[in-house]
């Protein structure tokens, strides 16, 4: 078995069909554009992987965050009377 489950004869048959459909003059152009597309796809995948692997960037704030709320205020503010 060859590439993706295709044997040598299947690959030759596919090549001949493509040759008949597009002609010999178009094959280099098709191969070139296919290679360019694959390179662009791999480049995009690498960029996305780099973004996920990059350390988390901190958000720069212009003012400090507000102080945390007191525990007394967090329970509903009834003062514990009841």
N, C-alpha and C positions, 0 to 999 in steps of 0.2 A: 504494500500500500504506500502511496505517496502522500502528497500534500492534501490534508483534509479528507482522507479516505478515497481520493482519486488515484487510480493507477496511471502508469505511463501512457497507455493507449487512450484513456479517457482525456488526459491532458492534451495529447496530440489532436484528438478529435475536436476538442473545444477550441484549440488554436486554429485549426483549419476552418471551423465555422466562423470564427471572428475574422479570419483573413478573407473569407468569401464575403462577409457582410460589409466590412469597412474598406477593404482593399489594402494593398501593400504600402501605398503612400501615406495612408492615415495611421498605420500602426505606430510609427515612432511618435507621432503627435499625441495619440491616445496614451501611450506608455508614459510619455513625459508628463502629461497632465495628471495621470493617475499617481505617478511618483510624487509630484508636487503636492497633491491633495493629501497623500499619506504623510509627507513630511510636516505639513501644516497641522494635521490632526495630532501627530505625536508631539509637536511643539506646544499645542494647546493643552494636551494632557499633562505635559511636564510643568507648565505654568500653574495649572490647577493643583497639582500635587505639591508644588512649591508653596502655594498659598496655604494649604492645609498643614504642611510641615513647619511653616515659619512660626517662630515664637509669637505668642499673643502680644499684640501691640497694645500698649496702655493708652487710654484716652486721656488726653491732656485737657484738664479743666481749667477754666479761667478763675474760678473761685473754689474754695474747699467745700467738700460735701457737708450737708447739714449734720449737726450732732445727733446721735441716736436719741430716741424718745425715752423718757424715764419709765421705769417699770410701773409706777403708780398710774400713769396715764394710759398704759397699755391694757389695763384690766377693765376699762369701761368708765373710769372716773367717778365711781360712786363712793369712793373713800373707804370701802370695806365695811359698811354699816350693816349689810344685810344678808 
